[in-house]
Amino acid sequence: MKEKILITLATGKTGYAATVELLKSGYPVKIFVRSRNQKARELEQLGAEIAIGEFNNYNQLKNALIGVKKVYYCYPIMRGMPENVKLFIDAAQESNLEAVVFMGQRIAEFEDTGSLMTKIPESLTACLKNLG
């Protein structure tokens, strides 16, 4: 049996597409979303389990991680990002995850794009590398 995968920001462009493809491939998927909006309901109808929460709420993150060992972590560009990513890292470490795919922006790897993803503090980057 395939293991359940958590996808954050599942109503966004890449999260939505990843959720649809994983569900089509027979994976059980839990989505972490801020509300049960139209896109979340569409994914639920396709078979996704919904976990509603905010990225800045440790308990909601921990609850979303129950029953999963792998996460496709996509974070919205918004105020509080470094602190909220650190909250996720703490929750992920406590949950003994096997794998985390950290997905940001498509073009974040290029320094001249002005992407906030290229400005993550080094300490946070080190935490991501040491996850697990």
Backbone as XML, in Angstrom:
<?xml version="1.0"?>
<chain id="A" units="angstrom">
  <residue number="1" name="MET">
    <atom name="N" x="0.842" y="-1.190" z="0.000"/>
    <atom name="CA" x="0.000" y="0.000" z="0.000"/>
    <atom name="C" x="0.882" y="1.247" z="0.000"/>
  </residue>
  <residue number="2" name="LYS">
    <atom name="N" x="0.498" y="2.239" z="-0.749"/>
    <atom name="CA" x="1.261" y="3.477" z="-0.844"/>
    <atom name="C" x="1.006" y="4.333" z="0.387"/>
  </residue>
  <residue number="3" name="GLU">
    <atom name="N" x="2.075" y="5.006" z="0.847"/>
    <atom name="CA" x="1.976" y="5.862" z="2.031"/>
    <atom name="C" x="1.310" y="7.189" z="1.705"/>
  </residue>
  <residue number="4" name="LYS">
    <atom name="N" x="0.564" y="7.693" z="2.675"/>
    <atom name="CA" x="-0.107" y="8.988" z="2.525"/>
    <atom name="C" x="0.927" y="10.106" z="2.481"/>
  </residue>
  <residue number="5" name="ILE">
    <atom name="N" x="0.700" y="11.069" z="1.606"/>
    <atom name="CA" x="1.587" y="12.216" z="1.433"/>
    <atom name="C" x="0.812" y="13.483" z="1.778"/>
  </residue>
  <residue number="6" name="LEU">
    <atom name="N" x="1.438" y="14.362" z="2.537"/>
    <atom name="CA" x="0.848" y="15.661" z="2.851"/>
    <atom name="C" x="1.349" y="16.685" z="1.839"/>
  </residue>
  <residue number="7" name="ILE">
    <atom name="N" x="0.431" y="17.467" z="1.302"/>
    <atom name="CA" x="0.792" y="18.551" z="0.399"/>
    <atom name="C" x="0.279" y="19.850" z="0.991"/>
  </residue>
  <residue number="8" name="THR">
    <atom name="N" x="1.210" y="20.779" z="1.233"/>
    <atom name="CA" x="0.804" y="22.091" z="1.728"/>
    <atom name="C" x="0.560" y="23.006" z="0.530"/>
  </residue>
  <residue number="9" name="LEU">
    <atom name="N" x="-0.223" y="24.026" z="0.762"/>
    <atom name="CA" x="-0.584" y="24.978" z="-0.291"/>
    <atom name="C" x="-1.148" y="24.240" z="-1.514"/>
  </residue>
  <residue number="10" name="ALA">
    <atom name="N" x="-1.988" y="23.259" z="-1.239"/>
    <atom name="CA" x="-2.513" y="22.385" z="-2.283"/>
    <atom name="C" x="-3.490" y="23.072" z="-3.227"/>
  </residue>
  <residue number="11" name="THR">
    <atom name="N" x="-3.924" y="24.263" z="-2.894"/>
    <atom name="CA" x="-4.825" y="24.968" z="-3.813"/>
    <atom name="C" x="-4.061" y="25.945" z="-4.709"/>
  </residue>
  <residue number="12" name="GLY">
    <atom name="N" x="-2.742" y="25.971" z="-4.562"/>
    <atom name="CA" x="-1.900" y="26.785" z="-5.431"/>
    <atom name="C" x="-1.576" y="26.033" z="-6.714"/>
  </residue>
  <residue number="13" name="LYS">
    <atom name="N" x="-0.815" y="26.665" z="-7.575"/>
    <atom name="CA" x="-0.534" y="26.106" z="-8.901"/>
    <atom name="C" x="0.193" y="24.754" z="-8.830"/>
  </residue>
  <residue number="14" name="THR">
    <atom name="N" x="1.340" y="24.702" z="-8.188"/>
    <atom name="CA" x="2.100" y="23.443" z="-8.168"/>
    <atom name="C" x="1.498" y="22.436" z="-7.199"/>
  </residue>
  <residue number="15" name="GLY">
    <atom name="N" x="1.000" y="22.904" z="-6.050"/>
    <atom name="CA" x="0.408" y="21.995" z="-5.071"/>
    <atom name="C" x="-0.828" y="21.300" z="-5.610"/>
  </residue>
  <residue number="16" name="TYR">
    <atom name="N" x="-1.649" y="22.045" z="-6.323"/>
    <atom name="CA" x="-2.868" y="21.481" z="-6.910"/>
    <atom name="C" x="-2.503" y="20.401" z="-7.938"/>
  </residue>
  <residue number="17" name="ALA">
    <atom name="N" x="-1.577" y="20.740" z="-8.831"/>
    <atom name="CA" x="-1.169" y="19.789" z="-9.870"/>
    <atom name="C" x="-0.542" y="18.535" z="-9.254"/>
  </residue>
  <residue number="18" name="ALA">
    <atom name="N" x="0.297" y="18.724" z="-8.236"/>
    <atom name="CA" x="0.925" y="17.569" z="-7.581"/>
    <atom name="C" x="-0.125" y="16.687" z="-6.918"/>
  </residue>
  <residue number="19" name="THR">
    <atom name="N" x="-1.102" y="17.315" z="-6.272"/>
    <atom name="CA" x="-2.160" y="16.542" z="-5.614"/>
    <atom name="C" x="-2.942" y="15.718" z="-6.623"/>
  </residue>
  <residue number="20" name="VAL">
    <atom name="N" x="-3.341" y="16.327" z="-7.714"/>
    <atom name="CA" x="-4.107" y="15.620" z="-8.747"/>
    <atom name="C" x="-3.308" y="14.441" z="-9.285"/>
  </residue>
  <residue number="21" name="GLU">
    <atom name="N" x="-2.032" y="14.671" z="-9.597"/>
    <atom name="CA" x="-1.211" y="13.598" z="-10.169"/>
    <atom name="C" x="-0.998" y="12.455" z="-9.173"/>
  </residue>
  <residue number="22" name="LEU">
    <atom name="N" x="-0.752" y="12.795" z="-7.905"/>
    <atom name="CA" x="-0.574" y="11.737" z="-6.904"/>
    <atom name="C" x="-1.855" y="10.934" z="-6.706"/>
  </residue>
  <residue number="23" name="LEU">
    <atom name="N" x="-2.992" y="11.611" z="-6.657"/>
    <atom name="CA" x="-4.264" y="10.897" z="-6.516"/>
    <atom name="C" x="-4.515" y="9.992" z="-7.715"/>
  </residue>
  <residue number="24" name="LYS">
    <atom name="N" x="-4.212" y="10.471" z="-8.925"/>
    <atom name="CA" x="-4.372" y="9.653" z="-10.137"/>
    <atom name="C" x="-3.475" y="8.419" z="-10.087"/>
  </residue>
  <residue number="25" name="SER">
    <atom name="N" x="-2.316" y="8.560" z="-9.428"/>
    <atom name="CA" x="-1.358" y="7.452" z="-9.338"/>
    <atom name="C" x="-1.651" y="6.528" z="-8.162"/>
  </residue>
  <residue number="26" name="GLY">
    <atom name="N" x="-2.736" y="6.776" z="-7.470"/>
    <atom name="CA" x="-3.142" y="5.876" z="-6.399"/>
    <atom name="C" x="-2.591" y="6.173" z="-5.021"/>
  </residue>
  <residue number="27" name="TYR">
    <atom name="N" x="-1.966" y="7.329" z="-4.847"/>
    <atom name="CA" x="-1.452" y="7.700" z="-3.531"/>
    <atom name="C" x="-2.550" y="8.323" z="-2.688"/>
  </residue>
  <residue number="28" name="PRO">
    <atom name="N" x="-2.613" y="7.957" z="-1.419"/>
    <atom name="CA" x="-3.502" y="8.699" z="-0.525"/>
    <atom name="C" x="-2.846" y="10.045" z="-0.221"/>
  </residue>
  <residue number="29" name="VAL">
    <atom name="N" x="-3.631" y="11.117" z="-0.287"/>
    <atom name="CA" x="-3.082" y="12.456" z="-0.117"/>
    <atom name="C" x="-3.906" y="13.224" z="0.914"/>
  </residue>
  <residue number="30" name="LYS">
    <atom name="N" x="-3.180" y="13.905" z="1.795"/>
    <atom name="CA" x="-3.791" y="14.854" z="2.726"/>
    <atom name="C" x="-3.320" y="16.223" z="2.294"/>
  </residue>
  <residue number="31" name="ILE">
    <atom name="N" x="-4.238" y="17.175" z="2.244"/>
    <atom name="CA" x="-3.858" y="18.523" z="1.846"/>
    <atom name="C" x="-3.990" y="19.462" z="3.041"/>
  </residue>
  <residue number="32" name="PHE">
    <atom name="N" x="-3.010" y="20.346" z="3.194"/>
    <atom name="CA" x="-3.021" y="21.359" z="4.245"/>
    <atom name="C" x="-3.388" y="22.677" z="3.590"/>
  </residue>
  <residue number="33" name="VAL">
    <atom name="N" x="-4.589" y="23.164" z="3.910"/>
    <atom name="CA" x="-5.113" y="24.376" z="3.291"/>
    <atom name="C" x="-5.673" y="25.295" z="4.369"/>
  </residue>
  <residue number="34" name="ARG">
    <atom name="N" x="-5.799" y="26.574" z="4.035"/>
    <atom name="CA" x="-6.320" y="27.547" z="4.995"/>
    <atom name="C" x="-7.839" y="27.555" z="5.072"/>
  </residue>
  <residue number="35" name="SER">
    <atom name="N" x="-8.503" y="27.064" z="4.023"/>
    <atom name="CA" x="-9.967" y="27.028" z="4.042"/>
    <atom name="C" x="-10.454" y="25.938" z="3.095"/>
  </residue>
  <residue number="36" name="ARG">
    <atom name="N" x="-11.690" y="25.571" z="3.264"/>
    <atom name="CA" x="-12.306" y="24.577" z="2.385"/>
    <atom name="C" x="-12.930" y="25.333" z="1.206"/>
  </residue>
  <residue number="37" name="ASN">
    <atom name="N" x="-12.062" y="25.932" z="0.392"/>
    <atom name="CA" x="-12.537" y="26.707" z="-0.759"/>
    <atom name="C" x="-12.869" y="25.767" z="-1.922"/>
  </residue>
  <residue number="38" name="GLN">
    <atom name="N" x="-13.215" y="26.333" z="-3.058"/>
    <atom name="CA" x="-13.631" y="25.524" z="-4.201"/>
    <atom name="C" x="-12.557" y="24.522" z="-4.629"/>
  </residue>
  <residue number="39" name="LYS">
    <atom name="N" x="-11.311" y="24.980" z="-4.730"/>
    <atom name="CA" x="-10.232" y="24.075" z="-5.154"/>
    <atom name="C" x="-10.016" y="22.961" z="-4.134"/>
  </residue>
  <residue number="40" name="ALA">
    <atom name="N" x="-10.086" y="23.289" z="-2.843"/>
    <atom name="CA" x="-9.934" y="22.266" z="-1.802"/>
    <atom name="C" x="-11.060" y="21.236" z="-1.911"/>
  </residue>
  <residue number="41" name="ARG">
    <atom name="N" x="-12.270" y="21.704" z="-2.148"/>
    <atom name="CA" x="-13.410" y="20.783" z="-2.298"/>
    <atom name="C" x="-13.254" y="19.912" z="-3.545"/>
  </residue>
  <residue number="42" name="GLU">
    <atom name="N" x="-12.714" y="20.479" z="-4.623"/>
    <atom name="CA" x="-12.459" y="19.689" z="-5.834"/>
    <atom name="C" x="-11.482" y="18.559" z="-5.525"/>
  </residue>
  <residue number="43" name="LEU">
    <atom name="N" x="-10.412" y="18.893" z="-4.800"/>
    <atom name="CA" x="-9.419" y="17.872" z="-4.446"/>
    <atom name="C" x="-10.015" y="16.841" z="-3.497"/>
  </residue>
  <residue number="44" name="GLU">
    <atom name="N" x="-10.871" y="17.282" z="-2.603"/>
    <atom name="CA" x="-11.549" y="16.355" z="-1.694"/>
    <atom name="C" x="-12.428" y="15.387" z="-2.483"/>
  </residue>
  <residue number="45" name="GLN">
    <atom name="N" x="-13.120" y="15.885" z="-3.495"/>
    <atom name="CA" x="-13.958" y="15.021" z="-4.326"/>
    <atom name="C" x="-13.131" y="13.996" z="-5.094"/>
  </residue>
  <residue number="46" name="LEU">
    <atom name="N" x="-11.879" y="14.354" z="-5.390"/>
    <atom name="CA" x="-10.976" y="13.412" z="-6.073"/>
    <atom name="C" x="-10.377" y="12.395" z="-5.097"/>
  </residue>
  <residue number="47" name="GLY">
    <atom name="N" x="-10.577" y="12.625" z="-3.783"/>
    <atom name="CA" x="-10.100" y="11.663" z="-2.795"/>
    <atom name="C" x="-9.145" y="12.203" z="-1.752"/>
  </residue>
  <residue number="48" name="ALA">
    <atom name="N" x="-8.794" y="13.467" z="-1.823"/>
    <atom name="CA" x="-7.859" y="14.036" z="-0.845"/>
    <atom name="C" x="-8.548" y="14.239" z="0.505"/>
  </residue>
  <residue number="49" name="GLU">
    <atom name="N" x="-7.788" y="14.014" z="1.547"/>
    <atom name="CA" x="-8.225" y="14.321" z="2.909"/>
    <atom name="C" x="-7.821" y="15.768" z="3.197"/>
  </residue>
  <residue number="50" name="ILE">
    <atom name="N" x="-8.679" y="16.522" z="3.846"/>
    <atom name="CA" x="-8.388" y="17.929" z="4.104"/>
    <atom name="C" x="-7.989" y="18.155" z="5.555"/>
  </residue>
  <residue number="51" name="ALA">
    <atom name="N" x="-6.891" y="18.894" z="5.740"/>
    <atom name="CA" x="-6.471" y="19.399" z="7.051"/>
    <atom name="C" x="-6.444" y="20.919" z="6.922"/>
  </residue>
  <residue number="52" name="ILE">
    <atom name="N" x="-7.267" y="21.586" z="7.702"/>
    <atom name="CA" x="-7.341" y="23.043" z="7.623"/>
    <atom name="C" x="-6.455" y="23.649" z="8.702"/>
  </residue>
  <residue number="53" name="GLY">
    <atom name="N" x="-5.667" y="24.642" z="8.305"/>
    <atom name="CA" x="-4.799" y="25.286" z="9.278"/>
    <atom name="C" x="-4.020" y="26.441" z="8.685"/>
  </residue>
  <residue number="54" name="GLU">
    <atom name="N" x="-3.226" y="27.025" z="9.544"/>
    <atom name="CA" x="-2.371" y="28.158" z="9.180"/>
    <atom name="C" x="-0.913" y="27.750" z="9.355"/>
  </residue>
  <residue number="55" name="PHE">
    <atom name="N" x="-0.045" y="28.317" z="8.545"/>
    <atom name="CA" x="1.379" y="28.007" z="8.610"/>
    <atom name="C" x="2.037" y="28.517" z="9.883"/>
  </residue>
  <residue number="56" name="ASN">
    <atom name="N" x="1.409" y="29.448" z="10.576"/>
    <atom name="CA" x="2.003" y="29.995" z="11.799"/>
    <atom name="C" x="1.432" y="29.358" z="13.065"/>
  </residue>
  <residue number="57" name="ASN">
    <atom name="N" x="0.734" y="28.224" z="12.929"/>
    <atom name="CA" x="0.137" y="27.549" z="14.067"/>
    <atom name="C" x="0.756" y="26.159" z="14.215"/>
  </residue>
  <residue number="58" name="TYR">
    <atom name="N" x="1.617" y="26.020" z="15.214"/>
    <atom name="CA" x="2.345" y="24.766" z="15.415"/>
    <atom name="C" x="1.403" y="23.575" z="15.592"/>
  </residue>
  <residue number="59" name="ASN">
    <atom name="N" x="0.365" y="23.722" z="16.404"/>
    <atom name="CA" x="-0.557" y="22.613" z="16.658"/>
    <atom name="C" x="-1.297" y="22.183" z="15.404"/>
  </residue>
  <residue number="60" name="GLN">
    <atom name="N" x="-1.677" y="23.132" z="14.560"/>
    <atom name="CA" x="-2.336" y="22.780" z="13.306"/>
    <atom name="C" x="-1.373" y="22.073" z="12.357"/>
  </residue>
  <residue number="61" name="LEU">
    <atom name="N" x="-0.118" y="22.503" z="12.345"/>
    <atom name="CA" x="0.892" y="21.808" z="11.535"/>
    <atom name="C" x="1.090" y="20.378" z="12.037"/>
  </residue>
  <residue number="62" name="LYS">
    <atom name="N" x="1.212" y="20.211" z="13.344"/>
    <atom name="CA" x="1.398" y="18.875" z="13.932"/>
    <atom name="C" x="0.214" y="17.972" z="13.608"/>
  </residue>
  <residue number="63" name="ASN">
    <atom name="N" x="-0.995" y="18.513" z="13.716"/>
    <atom name="CA" x="-2.180" y="17.711" z="13.411"/>
    <atom name="C" x="-2.208" y="17.298" z="11.941"/>
  </residue>
  <residue number="64" name="ALA">
    <atom name="N" x="-1.772" y="18.187" z="11.058"/>
    <atom name="CA" x="-1.741" y="17.861" z="9.630"/>
    <atom name="C" x="-0.742" y="16.746" z="9.342"/>
  </residue>
  <residue number="65" name="LEU">
    <atom name="N" x="0.297" y="16.627" z="10.154"/>
    <atom name="CA" x="1.339" y="15.618" z="9.937"/>
    <atom name="C" x="0.972" y="14.236" z="10.465"/>
  </residue>
  <residue number="66" name="ILE">
    <atom name="N" x="-0.115" y="14.138" z="11.195"/>
    <atom name="CA" x="-0.533" y="12.833" z="11.730"/>
    <atom name="C" x="-0.873" y="11.896" z="10.569"/>
  </residue>
  <residue number="67" name="GLY">
    <atom name="N" x="-0.244" y="10.740" z="10.580"/>
    <atom name="CA" x="-0.529" y="9.722" z="9.571"/>
    <atom name="C" x="0.263" y="9.846" z="8.285"/>
  </residue>
  <residue number="68" name="VAL">
    <atom name="N" x="1.213" y="10.786" z="8.232"/>
    <atom name="CA" x="2.030" y="10.923" z="7.028"/>
    <atom name="C" x="3.515" y="10.813" z="7.378"/>
  </residue>
  <residue number="69" name="LYS">
    <atom name="N" x="4.297" y="10.375" z="6.419"/>
    <atom name="CA" x="5.747" y="10.296" z="6.584"/>
    <atom name="C" x="6.485" y="11.100" z="5.518"/>
  </residue>
  <residue number="70" name="LYS">
    <atom name="N" x="5.725" y="11.587" z="4.525"/>
    <atom name="CA" x="6.332" y="12.342" z="3.430"/>
    <atom name="C" x="5.501" y="13.587" z="3.172"/>
  </residue>
  <residue number="71" name="VAL">
    <atom name="N" x="6.212" y="14.694" z="2.894"/>
    <atom name="CA" x="5.532" y="15.976" z="2.704"/>
    <atom name="C" x="6.085" y="16.697" z="1.484"/>
  </residue>
  <residue number="72" name="TYR">
    <atom name="N" x="5.169" y="17.223" z="0.699"/>
    <atom name="CA" x="5.503" y="18.162" z="-0.373"/>
    <atom name="C" x="5.193" y="19.519" z="0.239"/>
  </residue>
  <residue number="73" name="TYR">
    <atom name="N" x="6.234" y="20.232" z="0.668"/>
    <atom name="CA" x="6.066" y="21.472" z="1.418"/>
    <atom name="C" x="6.239" y="22.669" z="0.504"/>
  </residue>
  <residue number="74" name="CYS">
    <atom name="N" x="5.132" y="23.336" z="0.242"/>
    <atom name="CA" x="5.140" y="24.549" z="-0.560"/>
    <atom name="C" x="4.611" y="25.655" z="0.337"/>
  </residue>
  <residue number="75" name="TYR">
    <atom name="N" x="5.314" y="26.758" z="0.402"/>
    <atom name="CA" x="4.964" y="27.829" z="1.322"/>
    <atom name="C" x="4.588" y="29.089" z="0.549"/>
  </residue>
  <residue number="76" name="PRO">
    <atom name="N" x="3.489" y="29.733" z="0.938"/>
    <atom name="CA" x="3.121" y="30.978" z="0.244"/>
    <atom name="C" x="4.075" y="32.106" z="0.628"/>
  </residue>
  <residue number="77" name="ILE">
    <atom name="N" x="4.416" y="32.940" z="-0.312"/>
    <atom name="CA" x="5.272" y="34.079" z="-0.012"/>
    <atom name="C" x="4.429" y="35.095" z="0.749"/>
  </residue>
  <residue number="78" name="MET">
    <atom name="N" x="4.724" y="35.209" z="2.040"/>
    <atom name="CA" x="3.968" y="36.109" z="2.904"/>
    <atom name="C" x="4.796" y="36.471" z="4.122"/>
  </residue>
  <residue number="79" name="ARG">
    <atom name="N" x="4.368" y="37.480" z="4.839"/>
    <atom name="CA" x="5.059" y="37.936" z="6.038"/>
    <atom name="C" x="5.187" y="36.771" z="7.034"/>
  </residue>
  <residue number="80" name="GLY">
    <atom name="N" x="6.331" y="36.690" z="7.689"/>
    <atom name="CA" x="6.559" y="35.667" z="8.700"/>
    <atom name="C" x="7.120" y="34.369" z="8.165"/>
  </residue>
  <residue number="81" name="MET">
    <atom name="N" x="7.500" y="34.360" z="6.897"/>
    <atom name="CA" x="7.945" y="33.121" z="6.268"/>
    <atom name="C" x="9.081" y="32.415" z="7.017"/>
  </residue>
  <residue number="82" name="PRO">
    <atom name="N" x="10.191" y="33.080" z="7.333"/>
    <atom name="CA" x="11.279" y="32.343" z="8.010"/>
    <atom name="C" x="10.828" y="31.704" z="9.325"/>
  </residue>
  <residue number="83" name="GLU">
    <atom name="N" x="10.058" y="32.432" z="10.113"/>
    <atom name="CA" x="9.585" y="31.889" z="11.393"/>
    <atom name="C" x="8.618" y="30.726" z="11.165"/>
  </residue>
  <residue number="84" name="ASN">
    <atom name="N" x="7.758" y="30.851" z="10.176"/>
    <atom name="CA" x="6.783" y="29.802" z="9.920"/>
    <atom name="C" x="7.415" y="28.548" z="9.331"/>
  </residue>
  <residue number="85" name="VAL">
    <atom name="N" x="8.430" y="28.711" z="8.497"/>
    <atom name="CA" x="9.146" y="27.545" z="7.979"/>
    <atom name="C" x="9.850" y="26.837" z="9.136"/>
  </residue>
  <residue number="86" name="LYS">
    <atom name="N" x="10.400" y="27.597" z="10.064"/>
    <atom name="CA" x="11.039" y="27.007" z="11.247"/>
    <atom name="C" x="10.013" y="26.234" z="12.078"/>
  </residue>
  <residue number="87" name="LEU">
    <atom name="N" x="8.800" y="26.755" z="12.231"/>
    <atom name="CA" x="7.738" y="26.018" z="12.937"/>
    <atom name="C" x="7.485" y="24.680" z="12.260"/>
  </residue>
  <residue number="88" name="PHE">
    <atom name="N" x="7.422" y="24.703" z="10.926"/>
    <atom name="CA" x="7.212" y="23.450" z="10.199"/>
    <atom name="C" x="8.364" y="22.483" z="10.443"/>
  </residue>
  <residue number="89" name="ILE">
    <atom name="N" x="9.586" y="22.989" z="10.410"/>
    <atom name="CA" x="10.749" y="22.131" z="10.641"/>
    <atom name="C" x="10.663" y="21.477" z="12.014"/>
  </residue>
  <residue number="90" name="ASP">
    <atom name="N" x="10.300" y="22.251" z="13.024"/>
    <atom name="CA" x="10.159" y="21.698" z="14.376"/>
    <atom name="C" x="9.081" y="20.614" z="14.413"/>
  </residue>
  <residue number="91" name="ALA">
    <atom name="N" x="7.941" y="20.886" z="13.804"/>
    <atom name="CA" x="6.847" y="19.910" z="13.776"/>
    <atom name="C" x="7.262" y="18.666" z="12.990"/>
  </residue>
  <residue number="92" name="ALA">
    <atom name="N" x="7.980" y="18.862" z="11.886"/>
    <atom name="CA" x="8.430" y="17.741" z="11.056"/>
    <atom name="C" x="9.424" y="16.868" z="11.802"/>
  </residue>
  <residue number="93" name="GLN">
    <atom name="N" x="10.349" y="17.481" z="12.517"/>
    <atom name="CA" x="11.322" y="16.702" z="13.279"/>
    <atom name="C" x="10.632" y="15.892" z="14.373"/>
  </residue>
  <residue number="94" name="GLU">
    <atom name="N" x="9.689" y="16.500" z="15.050"/>
    <atom name="CA" x="8.963" y="15.806" z="16.111"/>
    <atom name="C" x="8.107" y="14.671" z="15.547"/>
  </residue>
  <residue number="95" name="SER">
    <atom name="N" x="7.664" y="14.804" z="14.317"/>
    <atom name="CA" x="6.810" y="13.797" z="13.688"/>
    <atom name="C" x="7.594" y="12.678" z="13.018"/>
  </residue>
  <residue number="96" name="ASN">
    <atom name="N" x="8.923" y="12.767" z="13.034"/>
    <atom name="CA" x="9.788" y="11.729" z="12.449"/>
    <atom name="C" x="9.460" y="11.455" z="10.977"/>
  </residue>
  <residue number="97" name="LEU">
    <atom name="N" x="9.385" y="12.516" z="10.194"/>
    <atom name="CA" x="9.117" y="12.350" z="8.770"/>
    <atom name="C" x="10.274" y="11.639" z="8.085"/>
  </residue>
  <residue number="98" name="GLU">
    <atom name="N" x="9.965" y="10.952" z="7.013"/>
    <atom name="CA" x="10.991" y="10.284" z="6.213"/>
    <atom name="C" x="11.533" y="11.188" z="5.116"/>
  </residue>
  <residue number="99" name="ALA">
    <atom name="N" x="10.674" y="12.054" z="4.582"/>
    <atom name="CA" x="11.109" y="12.901" z="3.465"/>
    <atom name="C" x="10.278" y="14.165" z="3.406"/>
  </residue>
  <residue number="100" name="VAL">
    <atom name="N" x="10.956" y="15.263" z="3.015"/>
    <atom name="CA" x="10.287" y="16.530" z="2.766"/>
    <atom name="C" x="10.837" y="17.081" z="1.463"/>
  </residue>
  <residue number="101" name="VAL">
    <atom name="N" x="9.940" y="17.396" z="0.552"/>
    <atom name="CA" x="10.313" y="18.105" z="-0.665"/>
    <atom name="C" x="9.917" y="19.549" z="-0.419"/>
  </residue>
  <residue number="102" name="PHE">
    <atom name="N" x="10.893" y="20.436" z="-0.418"/>
    <atom name="CA" x="10.621" y="21.848" z="-0.173"/>
    <atom name="C" x="10.490" y="22.527" z="-1.517"/>
  </residue>
  <residue number="103" name="MET">
    <atom name="N" x="9.264" y="22.900" z="-1.840"/>
    <atom name="CA" x="9.007" y="23.528" z="-3.133"/>
    <atom name="C" x="8.700" y="24.996" z="-2.915"/>
  </residue>
  <residue number="104" name="GLY">
    <atom name="N" x="9.426" y="25.817" z="-3.594"/>
    <atom name="CA" x="9.171" y="27.242" z="-3.497"/>
    <atom name="C" x="8.630" y="27.741" z="-4.814"/>
  </residue>
  <residue number="105" name="GLN">
    <atom name="N" x="9.347" y="28.670" z="-5.367"/>
    <atom name="CA" x="8.940" y="29.208" z="-6.644"/>
    <atom name="C" x="9.733" y="28.548" z="-7.749"/>
  </residue>
  <residue number="106" name="ARG">
    <atom name="N" x="9.143" y="28.456" z="-8.870"/>
    <atom name="CA" x="9.745" y="27.836" z="-10.037"/>
    <atom name="C" x="11.104" y="28.422" z="-10.382"/>
  </residue>
  <residue number="107" name="ILE">
    <atom name="N" x="11.279" y="29.725" z="-10.188"/>
    <atom name="CA" x="12.513" y="30.363" z="-10.623"/>
    <atom name="C" x="13.344" y="30.860" z="-9.438"/>
  </residue>
  <residue number="108" name="ALA">
    <atom name="N" x="13.129" y="30.321" z="-8.267"/>
    <atom name="CA" x="13.806" y="30.822" z="-7.073"/>
    <atom name="C" x="15.312" y="30.580" z="-7.085"/>
  </residue>
  <residue number="109" name="GLU">
    <atom name="N" x="15.780" y="29.672" z="-7.914"/>
    <atom name="CA" x="17.207" y="29.369" z="-7.895"/>
    <atom name="C" x="18.065" y="30.433" z="-8.566"/>
  </residue>
  <residue number="110" name="PHE">
    <atom name="N" x="17.475" y="31.363" z="-9.256"/>
    <atom name="CA" x="18.234" y="32.391" z="-9.934"/>
    <atom name="C" x="18.274" y="33.669" z="-9.098"/>
  </residue>
  <residue number="111" name="GLU">
    <atom name="N" x="19.455" y="34.124" z="-8.746"/>
    <atom name="CA" x="19.604" y="35.279" z="-7.869"/>
    <atom name="C" x="19.011" y="36.563" z="-8.440"/>
  </residue>
  <residue number="112" name="ASP">
    <atom name="N" x="18.968" y="36.701" z="-9.750"/>
    <atom name="CA" x="18.499" y="37.948" z="-10.339"/>
    <atom name="C" x="16.975" y="38.033" z="-10.502"/>
  </residue>
  <residue number="113" name="THR">
    <atom name="N" x="16.228" y="37.029" z="-9.987"/>
    <atom name="CA" x="14.769" y="37.049" z="-10.133"/>
    <atom name="C" x="14.091" y="37.903" z="-9.077"/>
  </residue>
  <residue number="114" name="GLY">
    <atom name="N" x="14.809" y="38.234" z="-7.999"/>
    <atom name="CA" x="14.192" y="38.994" z="-6.925"/>
    <atom name="C" x="13.288" y="38.149" z="-6.052"/>
  </residue>
  <residue number="115" name="SER">
    <atom name="N" x="13.383" y="36.847" z="-6.171"/>
    <atom name="CA" x="12.533" y="35.941" z="-5.417"/>
    <atom name="C" x="12.862" y="35.973" z="-3.936"/>
  </residue>
  <residue number="116" name="LEU">
    <atom name="N" x="11.817" y="35.995" z="-3.097"/>
    <atom name="CA" x="12.046" y="35.912" z="-1.654"/>
    <atom name="C" x="12.676" y="34.581" z="-1.269"/>
  </residue>
  <residue number="117" name="MET">
    <atom name="N" x="12.465" y="33.545" z="-2.080"/>
    <atom name="CA" x="13.033" y="32.230" z="-1.769"/>
    <atom name="C" x="14.555" y="32.246" z="-1.831"/>
  </residue>
  <residue number="118" name="THR">
    <atom name="N" x="15.158" y="33.173" z="-2.533"/>
    <atom name="CA" x="16.612" y="33.250" z="-2.578"/>
    <atom name="C" x="17.165" y="34.026" z="-1.391"/>
  </residue>
  <residue number="119" name="LYS">
    <atom name="N" x="16.288" y="34.568" z="-0.561"/>
    <atom name="CA" x="16.716" y="35.379" z="0.565"/>
    <atom name="C" x="16.468" y="34.714" z="1.909"/>
  </residue>
  <residue number="120" name="ILE">
    <atom name="N" x="16.207" y="33.407" z="1.918"/>
    <atom name="CA" x="16.015" y="32.689" z="3.180"/>
    <atom name="C" x="17.334" y="32.736" z="3.947"/>
  </residue>
  <residue number="121" name="PRO">
    <atom name="N" x="17.282" y="33.076" z="5.236"/>
    <atom name="CA" x="18.515" y="33.144" z="6.016"/>
    <atom name="C" x="19.278" y="31.822" z="6.004"/>
  </residue>
  <residue number="122" name="GLU">
    <atom name="N" x="20.606" y="31.915" z="6.082"/>
    <atom name="CA" x="21.446" y="30.723" z="6.059"/>
    <atom name="C" x="21.095" y="29.746" z="7.166"/>
  </residue>
  <residue number="123" name="SER">
    <atom name="N" x="20.752" y="30.238" z="8.354"/>
    <atom name="CA" x="20.430" y="29.347" z="9.459"/>
    <atom name="C" x="19.204" y="28.508" z="9.146"/>
  </residue>
  <residue number="124" name="LEU">
    <atom name="N" x="18.234" y="29.077" z="8.452"/>
    <atom name="CA" x="17.041" y="28.344" z="8.082"/>
    <atom name="C" x="17.383" y="27.308" z="7.021"/>
  </residue>
  <residue number="125" name="THR">
    <atom name="N" x="18.231" y="27.671" z="6.069"/>
    <atom name="CA" x="18.669" y="26.733" z="5.056"/>
    <atom name="C" x="19.388" y="25.559" z="5.698"/>
  </residue>
  <residue number="126" name="ALA">
    <atom name="N" x="20.218" y="25.821" z="6.693"/>
    <atom name="CA" x="20.913" y="24.753" z="7.410"/>
    <atom name="C" x="19.927" y="23.852" z="8.120"/>
  </residue>
  <residue number="127" name="CYS">
    <atom name="N" x="18.893" y="24.416" z="8.718"/>
    <atom name="CA" x="17.865" y="23.608" z="9.384"/>
    <atom name="C" x="17.181" y="22.679" z="8.386"/>
  </residue>
  <residue number="128" name="LEU">
    <atom name="N" x="16.869" y="23.194" z="7.207"/>
    <atom name="CA" x="16.229" y="22.368" z="6.195"/>
    <atom name="C" x="17.124" y="21.198" z="5.789"/>
  </residue>
  <residue number="129" name="LYS">
    <atom name="N" x="18.431" y="21.468" z="5.650"/>
    <atom name="CA" x="19.361" y="20.404" z="5.271"/>
    <atom name="C" x="19.497" y="19.348" z="6.349"/>
  </residue>
  <residue number="130" name="ASN">
    <atom name="N" x="19.330" y="19.750" z="7.630"/>
    <atom name="CA" x="19.509" y="18.828" z="8.746"/>
    <atom name="C" x="18.227" y="18.157" z="9.195"/>
  </residue>
  <residue number="131" name="LEU">
    <atom name="N" x="17.141" y="18.366" z="8.473"/>
    <atom name="CA" x="15.864" y="17.784" z="8.857"/>
    <atom name="C" x="16.007" y="16.260" z="8.936"/>
  </residue>
  <residue number="132" name="GLY">
    <atom name="N" x="15.596" y="15.723" z="10.032"/>
    <atom name="CA" x="15.634" y="14.277" z="10.195"/>
    <atom name="C" x="16.800" y="13.898" z="10.985"/>
  </residue>
</chain>
